[in-house]
């Protein structure tokens, strides 16, 4: 799955994700599928951002998406069992 290929502490856009699966015009479908992700801790949907860099939609609320992204940036390369 393309979503799982996004590395820890990295982000991608809905458009980039659609392009990576060969469906460049399916940006809305990618967004809808991302929003239905029931395994958000395992499959990191919080790493998908808007094309303009904004933090758009997240079932766990945008403030939590921001926290997760900041947490990953802070701990990138320093992951431990406690992380």
mmCIF file of the N, C-alpha and C atoms, coordinates in Angstrom:
data_MODEL
# 
_entry.id   MODEL 
# 
loop_
_atom_site.group_PDB 
_atom_site.id 
_atom_site.type_symbol 
_atom_site.label_atom_id 
_atom_site.label_alt_id 
_atom_site.label_comp_id 
_atom_site.label_asym_id 
_atom_site.label_entity_id 
_atom_site.label_seq_id 
_atom_site.pdbx_PDB_ins_code 
_atom_site.Cartn_x 
_atom_site.Cartn_y 
_atom_site.Cartn_z 
_atom_site.occupancy 
_atom_site.B_iso_or_equiv 
_atom_site.pdbx_formal_charge 
_atom_site.auth_seq_id 
_atom_site.auth_comp_id 
_atom_site.auth_asym_id 
_atom_site.auth_atom_id 
_atom_site.pdbx_PDB_model_num 
ATOM 1   N N  . UNK A 1 1  ? 0.841   -1.185 0.000   1.00 0.00 ? 1  UNK A N  1 
ATOM 2   C CA . UNK A 1 1  ? 0.000   0.000  0.000   1.00 0.00 ? 1  UNK A CA 1 
ATOM 3   C C  . UNK A 1 1  ? 0.884   1.245  0.000   1.00 0.00 ? 1  UNK A C  1 
ATOM 4   N N  . UNK A 1 2  ? 0.558   2.179  -0.827  1.00 0.00 ? 2  UNK A N  1 
ATOM 5   C CA . UNK A 1 2  ? 1.353   3.399  -0.990  1.00 0.00 ? 2  UNK A CA 1 
ATOM 6   C C  . UNK A 1 2  ? 1.452   4.201  0.305   1.00 0.00 ? 2  UNK A C  1 
ATOM 7   N N  . UNK A 1 3  ? 0.406   4.210  1.082   1.00 0.00 ? 3  UNK A N  1 
ATOM 8   C CA . UNK A 1 3  ? 0.404   4.968  2.332   1.00 0.00 ? 3  UNK A CA 1 
ATOM 9   C C  . UNK A 1 3  ? 1.449   4.433  3.304   1.00 0.00 ? 3  UNK A C  1 
ATOM 10  N N  . UNK A 1 4  ? 1.612   3.131  3.332   1.00 0.00 ? 4  UNK A N  1 
ATOM 11  C CA . UNK A 1 4  ? 2.591   2.514  4.233   1.00 0.00 ? 4  UNK A CA 1 
ATOM 12  C C  . UNK A 1 4  ? 4.030   2.795  3.807   1.00 0.00 ? 4  UNK A C  1 
ATOM 13  N N  . UNK A 1 5  ? 4.226   3.193  2.568   1.00 0.00 ? 5  UNK A N  1 
ATOM 14  C CA . UNK A 1 5  ? 5.573   3.453  2.060   1.00 0.00 ? 5  UNK A CA 1 
ATOM 15  C C  . UNK A 1 5  ? 6.133   4.805  2.498   1.00 0.00 ? 5  UNK A C  1 
ATOM 16  N N  . UNK A 1 6  ? 5.310   5.644  3.098   1.00 0.00 ? 6  UNK A N  1 
ATOM 17  C CA . UNK A 1 6  ? 5.778   6.956  3.549   1.00 0.00 ? 6  UNK A CA 1 
ATOM 18  C C  . UNK A 1 6  ? 6.579   6.757  4.829   1.00 0.00 ? 6  UNK A C  1 
ATOM 19  N N  . UNK A 1 7  ? 7.821   7.143  4.774   1.00 0.00 ? 7  UNK A N  1 
ATOM 20  C CA . UNK A 1 7  ? 8.746   6.917  5.886   1.00 0.00 ? 7  UNK A CA 1 
ATOM 21  C C  . UNK A 1 7  ? 8.386   7.714  7.134   1.00 0.00 ? 7  UNK A C  1 
ATOM 22  N N  . UNK A 1 8  ? 8.842   7.208  8.250   1.00 0.00 ? 8  UNK A N  1 
ATOM 23  C CA . UNK A 1 8  ? 8.710   7.871  9.548   1.00 0.00 ? 8  UNK A CA 1 
ATOM 24  C C  . UNK A 1 8  ? 9.269   9.289  9.433   1.00 0.00 ? 8  UNK A C  1 
ATOM 25  N N  . UNK A 1 9  ? 8.534   10.257 9.936   1.00 0.00 ? 9  UNK A N  1 
ATOM 26  C CA . UNK A 1 9  ? 8.914   11.675 9.973   1.00 0.00 ? 9  UNK A CA 1 
ATOM 27  C C  . UNK A 1 9  ? 8.898   12.340 8.597   1.00 0.00 ? 9  UNK A C  1 
ATOM 28  N N  . UNK A 1 10 ? 8.331   11.690 7.594   1.00 0.00 ? 10 UNK A N  1 
ATOM 29  C CA . UNK A 1 10 ? 8.200   12.271 6.261   1.00 0.00 ? 10 UNK A CA 1 
ATOM 30  C C  . UNK A 1 10 ? 6.724   12.523 5.987   1.00 0.00 ? 10 UNK A C  1 
ATOM 31  N N  . UNK A 1 11 ? 6.448   13.405 5.051   1.00 0.00 ? 11 UNK A N  1 
ATOM 32  C CA . UNK A 1 11 ? 5.063   13.656 4.651   1.00 0.00 ? 11 UNK A CA 1 
ATOM 33  C C  . UNK A 1 11 ? 4.945   13.515 3.142   1.00 0.00 ? 11 UNK A C  1 
ATOM 34  N N  . UNK A 1 12 ? 3.733   13.402 2.703   1.00 0.00 ? 12 UNK A N  1 
ATOM 35  C CA . UNK A 1 12 ? 3.402   13.359 1.290   1.00 0.00 ? 12 UNK A CA 1 
ATOM 36  C C  . UNK A 1 12 ? 2.075   14.090 1.139   1.00 0.00 ? 12 UNK A C  1 
ATOM 37  N N  . UNK A 1 13 ? 1.716   14.414 -0.073  1.00 0.00 ? 13 UNK A N  1 
ATOM 38  C CA . UNK A 1 13 ? 0.431   15.068 -0.304  1.00 0.00 ? 13 UNK A CA 1 
ATOM 39  C C  . UNK A 1 13 ? -0.543  14.068 -0.908  1.00 0.00 ? 13 UNK A C  1 
ATOM 40  N N  . UNK A 1 14 ? -1.805  14.426 -0.890  1.00 0.00 ? 14 UNK A N  1 
ATOM 41  C CA . UNK A 1 14 ? -2.825  13.580 -1.503  1.00 0.00 ? 14 UNK A CA 1 
ATOM 42  C C  . UNK A 1 14 ? -2.510  13.406 -2.993  1.00 0.00 ? 14 UNK A C  1 
ATOM 43  N N  . UNK A 1 15 ? -2.073  14.483 -3.644  1.00 0.00 ? 15 UNK A N  1 
ATOM 44  C CA . UNK A 1 15 ? -1.742  14.424 -5.068  1.00 0.00 ? 15 UNK A CA 1 
ATOM 45  C C  . UNK A 1 15 ? -0.550  13.506 -5.316  1.00 0.00 ? 15 UNK A C  1 
ATOM 46  N N  . UNK A 1 16 ? 0.491   13.627 -4.504  1.00 0.00 ? 16 UNK A N  1 
ATOM 47  C CA . UNK A 1 16 ? 1.668   12.760 -4.658  1.00 0.00 ? 16 UNK A CA 1 
ATOM 48  C C  . UNK A 1 16 ? 1.291   11.297 -4.459  1.00 0.00 ? 16 UNK A C  1 
ATOM 49  N N  . UNK A 1 17 ? 0.434   11.050 -3.501  1.00 0.00 ? 17 UNK A N  1 
ATOM 50  C CA . UNK A 1 17 ? 0.000   9.682  -3.232  1.00 0.00 ? 17 UNK A CA 1 
ATOM 51  C C  . UNK A 1 17 ? -0.802  9.135  -4.422  1.00 0.00 ? 17 UNK A C  1 
ATOM 52  N N  . UNK A 1 18 ? -1.697  9.948  -4.967  1.00 0.00 ? 18 UNK A N  1 
ATOM 53  C CA . UNK A 1 18 ? -2.478  9.534  -6.135  1.00 0.00 ? 18 UNK A CA 1 
ATOM 54  C C  . UNK A 1 18 ? -1.556  9.250  -7.326  1.00 0.00 ? 18 UNK A C  1 
ATOM 55  N N  . UNK A 1 19 ? -0.583  10.108 -7.538  1.00 0.00 ? 19 UNK A N  1 
ATOM 56  C CA . UNK A 1 19 ? 0.372   9.917  -8.629  1.00 0.00 ? 19 UNK A CA 1 
ATOM 57  C C  . UNK A 1 19 ? 1.184   8.643  -8.430  1.00 0.00 ? 19 UNK A C  1 
ATOM 58  N N  . UNK A 1 20 ? 1.567   8.362  -7.193  1.00 0.00 ? 20 UNK A N  1 
ATOM 59  C CA . UNK A 1 20 ? 2.392   7.177  -6.910  1.00 0.00 ? 20 UNK A CA 1 
ATOM 60  C C  . UNK A 1 20 ? 1.670   5.863  -7.212  1.00 0.00 ? 20 UNK A C  1 
ATOM 61  N N  . UNK A 1 21 ? 0.348   5.903  -7.228  1.00 0.00 ? 21 UNK A N  1 
ATOM 62  C CA . UNK A 1 21 ? -0.405  4.687  -7.555  1.00 0.00 ? 21 UNK A CA 1 
ATOM 63  C C  . UNK A 1 21 ? -0.903  4.705  -9.000  1.00 0.00 ? 21 UNK A C  1 
ATOM 64  N N  . UNK A 1 22 ? -0.420  5.688  -9.766  1.00 0.00 ? 22 UNK A N  1 
ATOM 65  C CA . UNK A 1 22 ? -0.781  5.771  -11.177 1.00 0.00 ? 22 UNK A CA 1 
ATOM 66  C C  . UNK A 1 22 ? -2.162  6.327  -11.446 1.00 0.00 ? 22 UNK A C  1 
ATOM 67  N N  . UNK A 1 23 ? -2.713  7.047  -10.484 1.00 0.00 ? 23 UNK A N  1 
ATOM 68  C CA . UNK A 1 23 ? -4.062  7.618  -10.623 1.00 0.00 ? 23 UNK A CA 1 
ATOM 69  C C  . UNK A 1 23 ? -4.014  9.110  -10.304 1.00 0.00 ? 23 UNK A C  1 
ATOM 70  N N  . UNK A 1 24 ? -3.250  9.845  -11.072 1.00 0.00 ? 24 UNK A N  1 
ATOM 71  C CA . UNK A 1 24 ? -2.996  11.258 -10.810 1.00 0.00 ? 24 UNK A CA 1 
ATOM 72  C C  . UNK A 1 24 ? -4.244  12.099 -10.553 1.00 0.00 ? 24 UNK A C  1 
ATOM 73  N N  . UNK A 1 25 ? -5.336  11.764 -11.204 1.00 0.00 ? 25 UNK A N  1 
ATOM 74  C CA . UNK A 1 25 ? -6.572  12.554 -11.055 1.00 0.00 ? 25 UNK A CA 1 
ATOM 75  C C  . UNK A 1 25 ? -7.473  12.058 -9.933  1.00 0.00 ? 25 UNK A C  1 
ATOM 76  N N  . UNK A 1 26 ? -7.034  11.063 -9.203  1.00 0.00 ? 26 UNK A N  1 
ATOM 77  C CA . UNK A 1 26 ? -7.866  10.466 -8.156  1.00 0.00 ? 26 UNK A CA 1 
ATOM 78  C C  . UNK A 1 26 ? -7.569  11.048 -6.772  1.00 0.00 ? 26 UNK A C  1 
ATOM 79  N N  . UNK A 1 27 ? -7.246  12.322 -6.729  1.00 0.00 ? 27 UNK A N  1 
ATOM 80  C CA . UNK A 1 27 ? -6.878  12.961 -5.462  1.00 0.00 ? 27 UNK A CA 1 
ATOM 81  C C  . UNK A 1 27 ? -7.998  12.857 -4.430  1.00 0.00 ? 27 UNK A C  1 
ATOM 82  N N  . UNK A 1 28 ? -9.234  13.109 -4.836  1.00 0.00 ? 28 UNK A N  1 
ATOM 83  C CA . UNK A 1 28 ? -10.364 13.018 -3.892  1.00 0.00 ? 28 UNK A CA 1 
ATOM 84  C C  . UNK A 1 28 ? -10.583 11.592 -3.414  1.00 0.00 ? 28 UNK A C  1 
ATOM 85  N N  . UNK A 1 29 ? -10.437 10.634 -4.313  1.00 0.00 ? 29 UNK A N  1 
ATOM 86  C CA . UNK A 1 29 ? -10.595 9.228  -3.931  1.00 0.00 ? 29 UNK A CA 1 
ATOM 87  C C  . UNK A 1 29 ? -9.520  8.827  -2.923  1.00 0.00 ? 29 UNK A C  1 
ATOM 88  N N  . UNK A 1 30 ? -8.308  9.306  -3.139  1.00 0.00 ? 30 UNK A N  1 
ATOM 89  C CA . UNK A 1 30 ? -7.217  9.033  -2.191  1.00 0.00 ? 30 UNK A CA 1 
ATOM 90  C C  . UNK A 1 30 ? -7.558  9.647  -0.832  1.00 0.00 ? 30 UNK A C  1 
ATOM 91  N N  . UNK A 1 31 ? -8.055  10.868 -0.844  1.00 0.00 ? 31 UNK A N  1 
ATOM 92  C CA . UNK A 1 31 ? -8.450  11.525 0.400   1.00 0.00 ? 31 UNK A CA 1 
ATOM 93  C C  . UNK A 1 31 ? -9.548  10.770 1.123   1.00 0.00 ? 31 UNK A C  1 
ATOM 94  N N  . UNK A 1 32 ? -10.543 10.309 0.368   1.00 0.00 ? 32 UNK A N  1 
ATOM 95  C CA . UNK A 1 32 ? -11.638 9.543  0.978   1.00 0.00 ? 32 UNK A CA 1 
ATOM 96  C C  . UNK A 1 32 ? -11.145 8.226  1.554   1.00 0.00 ? 32 UNK A C  1 
ATOM 97  N N  . UNK A 1 33 ? -10.303 7.539  0.818   1.00 0.00 ? 33 UNK A N  1 
ATOM 98  C CA . UNK A 1 33 ? -9.757  6.266  1.304   1.00 0.00 ? 33 UNK A CA 1 
ATOM 99  C C  . UNK A 1 33 ? -8.897  6.494  2.546   1.00 0.00 ? 33 UNK A C  1 
ATOM 100 N N  . UNK A 1 34 ? -8.117  7.550  2.517   1.00 0.00 ? 34 UNK A N  1 
ATOM 101 C CA . UNK A 1 34 ? -7.271  7.885  3.663   1.00 0.00 ? 34 UNK A CA 1 
ATOM 102 C C  . UNK A 1 34 ? -8.130  8.176  4.896   1.00 0.00 ? 34 UNK A C  1 
ATOM 103 N N  . UNK A 1 35 ? -9.235  8.843  4.691   1.00 0.00 ? 35 UNK A N  1 
ATOM 104 C CA . UNK A 1 35 ? -10.135 9.171  5.792   1.00 0.00 ? 35 UNK A CA 1 
ATOM 105 C C  . UNK A 1 35 ? -10.846 7.965  6.388   1.00 0.00 ? 35 UNK A C  1 
ATOM 106 N N  . UNK A 1 36 ? -10.907 6.886  5.645   1.00 0.00 ? 36 UNK A N  1 
ATOM 107 C CA . UNK A 1 36 ? -11.567 5.670  6.134   1.00 0.00 ? 36 UNK A CA 1 
ATOM 108 C C  . UNK A 1 36 ? -10.586 4.684  6.761   1.00 0.00 ? 36 UNK A C  1 
ATOM 109 N N  . UNK A 1 37 ? -9.358  5.091  6.900   1.00 0.00 ? 37 UNK A N  1 
ATOM 110 C CA . UNK A 1 37 ? -8.323  4.238  7.490   1.00 0.00 ? 37 UNK A CA 1 
ATOM 111 C C  . UNK A 1 37 ? -8.659  3.958  8.958   1.00 0.00 ? 37 UNK A C  1 
ATOM 112 N N  . UNK A 1 38 ? -8.936  2.712  9.277   1.00 0.00 ? 38 UNK A N  1 
ATOM 113 C CA . UNK A 1 38 ? -9.281  2.347  10.661  1.00 0.00 ? 38 UNK A CA 1 
ATOM 114 C C  . UNK A 1 38 ? -8.054  1.904  11.454  1.00 0.00 ? 38 UNK A C  1 
ATOM 115 N N  . UNK A 1 39 ? -6.917  1.824  10.790  1.00 0.00 ? 39 UNK A N  1 
ATOM 116 C CA . UNK A 1 39 ? -5.669  1.422  11.451  1.00 0.00 ? 39 UNK A CA 1 
ATOM 117 C C  . UNK A 1 39 ? -4.676  2.574  11.459  1.00 0.00 ? 39 UNK A C  1 
ATOM 118 N N  . UNK A 1 40 ? -5.125  3.748  11.869  1.00 0.00 ? 40 UNK A N  1 
ATOM 119 C CA . UNK A 1 40 ? -4.306  4.945  11.730  1.00 0.00 ? 40 UNK A CA 1 
ATOM 120 C C  . UNK A 1 40 ? -2.998  4.910  12.517  1.00 0.00 ? 40 UNK A C  1 
ATOM 121 N N  . UNK A 1 41 ? -2.906  4.107  13.539  1.00 0.00 ? 41 UNK A N  1 
ATOM 122 C CA . UNK A 1 41 ? -1.641  3.990  14.264  1.00 0.00 ? 41 UNK A CA 1 
ATOM 123 C C  . UNK A 1 41 ? -0.668  3.114  13.480  1.00 0.00 ? 41 UNK A C  1 
ATOM 124 N N  . UNK A 1 42 ? -1.181  2.091  12.823  1.00 0.00 ? 42 UNK A N  1 
ATOM 125 C CA . UNK A 1 42 ? -0.352  1.158  12.059  1.00 0.00 ? 42 UNK A CA 1 
ATOM 126 C C  . UNK A 1 42 ? -0.083  1.685  10.650  1.00 0.00 ? 42 UNK A C  1 
ATOM 127 N N  . UNK A 1 43 ? -1.103  2.229  10.021  1.00 0.00 ? 43 UNK A N  1 
ATOM 128 C CA . UNK A 1 43 ? -0.980  2.798  8.676   1.00 0.00 ? 43 UNK A CA 1 
ATOM 129 C C  . UNK A 1 43 ? -1.068  4.315  8.839   1.00 0.00 ? 43 UNK A C  1 
ATOM 130 N N  . UNK A 1 44 ? 0.059   5.006  8.713   1.00 0.00 ? 44 UNK A N  1 
ATOM 131 C CA . UNK A 1 44 ? 0.199   6.409  9.132   1.00 0.00 ? 44 UNK A CA 1 
ATOM 132 C C  . UNK A 1 44 ? -0.476  7.456  8.248   1.00 0.00 ? 44 UNK A C  1 
ATOM 133 N N  . UNK A 1 45 ? -1.787  7.546  8.308   1.00 0.00 ? 45 UNK A N  1 
ATOM 134 C CA . UNK A 1 45 ? -2.504  8.512  7.478   1.00 0.00 ? 45 UNK A CA 1 
ATOM 135 C C  . UNK A 1 45 ? -2.231  9.956  7.895   1.00 0.00 ? 45 UNK A C  1 
ATOM 136 N N  . UNK A 1 46 ? -1.696  10.179 9.088   1.00 0.00 ? 46 UNK A N  1 
ATOM 137 C CA . UNK A 1 46 ? -1.392  11.544 9.524   1.00 0.00 ? 46 UNK A CA 1 
ATOM 138 C C  . UNK A 1 46 ? -0.255  12.167 8.720   1.00 0.00 ? 46 UNK A C  1 
ATOM 139 N N  . UNK A 1 47 ? 0.476   11.367 7.956   1.00 0.00 ? 47 UNK A N  1 
ATOM 140 C CA . UNK A 1 47 ? 1.601   11.876 7.167   1.00 0.00 ? 47 UNK A CA 1 
ATOM 141 C C  . UNK A 1 47 ? 1.174   12.489 5.833   1.00 0.00 ? 47 UNK A C  1 
ATOM 142 N N  . UNK A 1 48 ? -0.113  12.472 5.541   1.00 0.00 ? 48 UNK A N  1 
ATOM 143 C CA . UNK A 1 48 ? -0.619  13.053 4.292   1.00 0.00 ? 48 UNK A CA 1 
ATOM 144 C C  . UNK A 1 48 ? -1.103  14.474 4.574   1.00 0.00 ? 48 UNK A C  1 
ATOM 145 N N  . UNK A 1 49 ? -0.569  15.421 3.816   1.00 0.00 ? 49 UNK A N  1 
ATOM 146 C CA . UNK A 1 49 ? -0.914  16.829 4.007   1.00 0.00 ? 49 UNK A CA 1 
ATOM 147 C C  . UNK A 1 49 ? -1.442  17.409 2.692   1.00 0.00 ? 49 UNK A C  1 
ATOM 148 N N  . UNK A 1 50 ? -2.000  18.594 2.770   1.00 0.00 ? 50 UNK A N  1 
ATOM 149 C CA . UNK A 1 50 ? -2.501  19.268 1.574   1.00 0.00 ? 50 UNK A CA 1 
ATOM 150 C C  . UNK A 1 50 ? -1.357  19.709 0.673   1.00 0.00 ? 50 UNK A C  1 
ATOM 151 N N  . UNK A 1 51 ? -1.630  19.876 -0.606  1.00 0.00 ? 51 UNK A N  1 
ATOM 152 C CA . UNK A 1 51 ? -0.600  20.287 -1.573  1.00 0.00 ? 51 UNK A CA 1 
ATOM 153 C C  . UNK A 1 51 ? 0.051   21.618 -1.221  1.00 0.00 ? 51 UNK A C  1 
ATOM 154 N N  . UNK A 1 52 ? -0.679  22.461 -0.512  1.00 0.00 ? 52 UNK A N  1 
ATOM 155 C CA . UNK A 1 52 ? -0.130  23.757 -0.113  1.00 0.00 ? 52 UNK A CA 1 
ATOM 156 C C  . UNK A 1 52 ? 0.584   23.696 1.238   1.00 0.00 ? 52 UNK A C  1 
ATOM 157 N N  . UNK A 1 53 ? 0.764   22.479 1.773   1.00 0.00 ? 53 UNK A N  1 
ATOM 158 C CA . UNK A 1 53 ? 1.486   22.298 3.024   1.00 0.00 ? 53 UNK A CA 1 
ATOM 159 C C  . UNK A 1 53 ? 0.627   22.369 4.277   1.00 0.00 ? 53 UNK A C  1 
ATOM 160 N N  . UNK A 1 54 ? -0.670  22.599 4.107   1.00 0.00 ? 54 UNK A N  1 
ATOM 161 C CA . UNK A 1 54 ? -1.535  22.695 5.283   1.00 0.00 ? 54 UNK A CA 1 
ATOM 162 C C  . UNK A 1 54 ? -1.884  21.311 5.815   1.00 0.00 ? 54 UNK A C  1 
ATOM 163 N N  . UNK A 1 55 ? -2.179  21.277 7.096   1.00 0.00 ? 55 UNK A N  1 
ATOM 164 C CA . UNK A 1 55 ? -2.613  20.039 7.731   1.00 0.00 ? 55 UNK A CA 1 
ATOM 165 C C  . UNK A 1 55 ? -4.114  19.949 7.562   1.00 0.00 ? 55 UNK A C  1 
ATOM 166 N N  . UNK A 1 56 ? -4.529  19.124 6.643   1.00 0.00 ? 56 UNK A N  1 
ATOM 167 C CA . UNK A 1 56 ? -5.951  19.002 6.341   1.00 0.00 ? 56 UNK A CA 1 
ATOM 168 C C  . UNK A 1 56 ? -6.502  17.730 6.963   1.00 0.00 ? 56 UNK A C  1 
ATOM 169 N N  . UNK A 1 57 ? -7.789  17.726 7.167   1.00 0.00 ? 57 UNK A N  1 
ATOM 170 C CA . UNK A 1 57 ? -8.539  16.608 7.704   1.00 0.00 ? 57 UNK A CA 1 
ATOM 171 C C  . UNK A 1 57 ? -7.802  15.467 8.356   1.00 0.00 ? 57 UNK A C  1 
ATOM 172 N N  . UNK A 1 58 ? -8.241  15.086 9.507   1.00 0.00 ? 58 UNK A N  1 
ATOM 173 C CA . UNK A 1 58 ? -7.696  13.943 10.231  1.00 0.00 ? 58 UNK A CA 1 
ATOM 174 C C  . UNK A 1 58 ? -8.763  13.515 11.217  1.00 0.00 ? 58 UNK A C  1 
ATOM 175 N N  . UNK A 1 59 ? -9.098  12.248 11.207  1.00 0.00 ? 59 UNK A N  1 
ATOM 176 C CA . UNK A 1 59 ? -10.167 11.745 12.087  1.00 0.00 ? 59 UNK A CA 1 
ATOM 177 C C  . UNK A 1 59 ? -9.860  11.994 13.556  1.00 0.00 ? 59 UNK A C  1 
ATOM 178 N N  . UNK A 1 60 ? -8.580  12.020 13.892  1.00 0.00 ? 60 UNK A N  1 
ATOM 179 C CA . UNK A 1 60 ? -8.175  12.258 15.278  1.00 0.00 ? 60 UNK A CA 1 
ATOM 180 C C  . UNK A 1 60 ? -8.032  13.729 15.603  1.00 0.00 ? 60 UNK A C  1 
ATOM 181 N N  . UNK A 1 61 ? -8.500  14.595 14.755  1.00 0.00 ? 61 UNK A N  1 
ATOM 182 C CA . UNK A 1 61 ? -8.457  16.049 14.842  1.00 0.00 ? 61 UNK A CA 1 
ATOM 183 C C  . UNK A 1 61 ? -7.091  16.581 14.412  1.00 0.00 ? 61 UNK A C  1 
ATOM 184 N N  . UNK A 1 62 ? -7.105  17.739 13.787  1.00 0.00 ? 62 UNK A N  1 
ATOM 185 C CA . UNK A 1 62 ? -5.904  18.311 13.185  1.00 0.00 ? 62 UNK A CA 1 
ATOM 186 C C  . UNK A 1 62 ? -4.820  18.586 14.225  1.00 0.00 ? 62 UNK A C  1 
ATOM 187 N N  . UNK A 1 63 ? -5.188  18.985 15.443  1.00 0.00 ? 63 UNK A N  1 
ATOM 188 C CA . UNK A 1 63 ? -4.165  19.254 16.458  1.00 0.00 ? 63 UNK A CA 1 
ATOM 189 C C  . UNK A 1 63 ? -3.371  17.987 16.765  1.00 0.00 ? 63 UNK A C  1 
ATOM 190 N N  . UNK A 1 64 ? -4.028  16.836 16.716  1.00 0.00 ? 64 UNK A N  1 
ATOM 191 C CA . UNK A 1 64 ? -3.343  15.568 16.988  1.00 0.00 ? 64 UNK A CA 1 
ATOM 192 C C  . UNK A 1 64 ? -2.426  15.197 15.825  1.00 0.00 ? 64 UNK A C  1 
ATOM 193 N N  . UNK A 1 65 ? -2.866  15.473 14.611  1.00 0.00 ? 65 UNK A N  1 
ATOM 194 C CA . UNK A 1 65 ? -2.041  15.247 13.426  1.00 0.00 ? 65 UNK A CA 1 
ATOM 195 C C  . UNK A 1 65 ? -0.764  16.074 13.539  1.00 0.00 ? 65 UNK A C  1 
ATOM 196 N N  . UNK A 1 66 ? -0.908  17.328 13.911  1.00 0.00 ? 66 UNK A N  1 
ATOM 197 C CA . UNK A 1 66 ? 0.246   18.208 14.078  1.00 0.00 ? 66 UNK A CA 1 
ATOM 198 C C  . UNK A 1 66 ? 1.180   17.666 15.162  1.00 0.00 ? 66 UNK A C  1 
ATOM 199 N N  . UNK A 1 67 ? 0.602   17.212 16.270  1.00 0.00 ? 67 UNK A N  1 
ATOM 200 C CA . UNK A 1 67 ? 1.414   16.658 17.360  1.00 0.00 ? 67 UNK A CA 1 
ATOM 201 C C  . UNK A 1 67 ? 2.189   15.435 16.882  1.00 0.00 ? 67 UNK A C  1 
ATOM 202 N N  . UNK A 1 68 ? 1.527   14.533 16.172  1.00 0.00 ? 68 UNK A N  1 
ATOM 203 C CA . UNK A 1 68 ? 2.188   13.323 15.673  1.00 0.00 ? 68 UNK A CA 1 
ATOM 204 C C  . UNK A 1 68 ? 3.331   13.665 14.726  1.00 0.00 ? 68 UNK A C  1 
ATOM 205 N N  . UNK A 1 69 ? 3.118   14.578 13.808  1.00 0.00 ? 69 UNK A N  1 
ATOM 206 C CA . UNK A 1 69 ? 4.169   14.977 12.874  1.00 0.00 ? 69 UNK A CA 1 
ATOM 207 C C  . UNK A 1 69 ? 5.346   15.623 13.610  1.00 0.00 ? 69 UNK A C  1 
ATOM 208 N N  . UNK A 1 70 ? 5.049   16.500 14.554  1.00 0.00 ? 70 UNK A N  1 
ATOM 209 C CA . UNK A 1 70 ? 6.113   17.130 15.347  1.00 0.00 ? 70 UNK A CA 1 
ATOM 210 C C  . UNK A 1 70 ? 6.872   16.091 16.172  1.00 0.00 ? 70 UNK A C  1 
ATOM 211 N N  . UNK A 1 71 ? 6.148   15.145 16.748  1.00 0.00 ? 71 UNK A N  1 
ATOM 212 C CA . UNK A 1 71 ? 6.763   14.077 17.542  1.00 0.00 ? 71 UNK A CA 1 
ATOM 213 C C  . UNK A 1 71 ? 7.725   13.256 16.677  1.00 0.00 ? 71 UNK A C  1 
ATOM 214 N N  . UNK A 1 72 ? 7.285   12.902 15.480  1.00 0.00 ? 72 UNK A N  1 
ATOM 215 C CA . UNK A 1 72 ? 8.138   12.132 14.581  1.00 0.00 ? 72 UNK A CA 1 
ATOM 216 C C  . UNK A 1 72 ? 9.378   12.917 14.183  1.00 0.00 ? 72 UNK A C  1 
ATOM 217 N N  . UNK A 1 73 ? 9.217   14.206 13.901  1.00 0.00 ? 73 UNK A N  1 
ATOM 218 C CA . UNK A 1 73 ? 10.370  15.037 13.550  1.00 0.00 ? 73 UNK A CA 1 
ATOM 219 C C  . UNK A 1 73 ? 11.367  15.099 14.706  1.00 0.00 ? 73 UNK A C  1 
ATOM 220 N N  . UNK A 1 74 ? 10.848  15.263 15.904  1.00 0.00 ? 74 UNK A N  1 
ATOM 221 C CA . UNK A 1 74 ? 11.691  15.374 17.101  1.00 0.00 ? 74 UNK A CA 1 
ATOM 222 C C  . UNK A 1 74 ? 12.466  14.089 17.353  1.00 0.00 ? 74 UNK A C  1 
ATOM 223 N N  . UNK A 1 75 ? 11.841  12.961 17.101  1.00 0.00 ? 75 UNK A N  1 
ATOM 224 C CA . UNK A 1 75 ? 12.447  11.670 17.412  1.00 0.00 ? 75 UNK A CA 1 
ATOM 225 C C  . UNK A 1 75 ? 12.996  10.941 16.193  1.00 0.00 ? 75 UNK A C  1 
ATOM 226 N N  . UNK A 1 76 ? 13.047  11.601 15.075  1.00 0.00 ? 76 UNK A N  1 
ATOM 227 C CA . UNK A 1 76 ? 13.558  10.972 13.863  1.00 0.00 ? 76 UNK A CA 1 
ATOM 228 C C  . UNK A 1 76 ? 15.018  10.569 14.070  1.00 0.00 ? 76 UNK A C  1 
ATOM 229 N N  . UNK A 1 77 ? 15.294  9.296  13.885  1.00 0.00 ? 77 UNK A N  1 
ATOM 230 C CA . UNK A 1 77 ? 16.646  8.796  14.067  1.00 0.00 ? 77 UNK A CA 1 
ATOM 231 C C  . UNK A 1 77 ? 16.987  8.461  15.500  1.00 0.00 ? 77 UNK A C  1 
ATOM 232 N N  . UNK A 1 78 ? 16.087  8.765  16.438  1.00 0.00 ? 78 UNK A N  1 
ATOM 233 C CA . UNK A 1 78 ? 16.328  8.505  17.846  1.00 0.00 ? 78 UNK A CA 1 
ATOM 234 C C  . UNK A 1 78 ? 15.241  7.640  18.439  1.00 0.00 ? 78 UNK A C  1 
ATOM 235 N N  . UNK A 1 79 ? 14.654  6.773  17.637  1.00 0.00 ? 79 UNK A N  1 
ATOM 236 C CA . UNK A 1 79 ? 13.539  5.952  18.095  1.00 0.00 ? 79 UNK A CA 1 
ATOM 237 C C  . UNK A 1 79 ? 14.023  4.908  19.093  1.00 0.00 ? 79 UNK A C  1 
ATOM 238 N N  . UNK A 1 80 ? 13.228  4.734  20.112  1.00 0.00 ? 80 UNK A N  1 
ATOM 239 C CA . UNK A 1 80 ? 13.504  3.724  21.121  1.00 0.00 ? 80 UNK A CA 1 
ATOM 240 C C  . UNK A 1 80 ? 12.246  2.906  21.322  1.00 0.00 ? 80 UNK A C  1 
ATOM 241 N N  . UNK A 1 81 ? 12.324  1.872  22.122  1.00 0.00 ? 81 UNK A N  1 
ATOM 242 C CA . UNK A 1 81 ? 11.149  1.044  22.412  1.00 0.00 ? 81 UNK A CA 1 
ATOM 243 C C  . UNK A 1 81 ? 10.065  1.883  23.082  1.00 0.00 ? 81 UNK A C  1 
ATOM 244 N N  . UNK A 1 82 ? 10.440  2.929  23.796  1.00 0.00 ? 82 UNK A N  1 
ATOM 245 C CA . UNK A 1 82 ? 9.469   3.780  24.484  1.00 0.00 ? 82 UNK A CA 1 
ATOM 246 C C  . UNK A 1 82 ? 8.715   4.675  23.523  1.00 0.00 ? 82 UNK A C  1 
ATOM 247 N N  . UNK A 1 83 ? 9.256   4.923  22.330  1.00 0.00 ? 83 UNK A N  1 
ATOM 248 C CA . UNK A 1 83 ? 8.599   5.804  21.349  1.00 0.00 ? 83 UNK A CA 1 
ATOM 249 C C  . UNK A 1 83 ? 7.470   5.079  20.760  1.00 0.00 ? 83 UNK A C  1 
# 
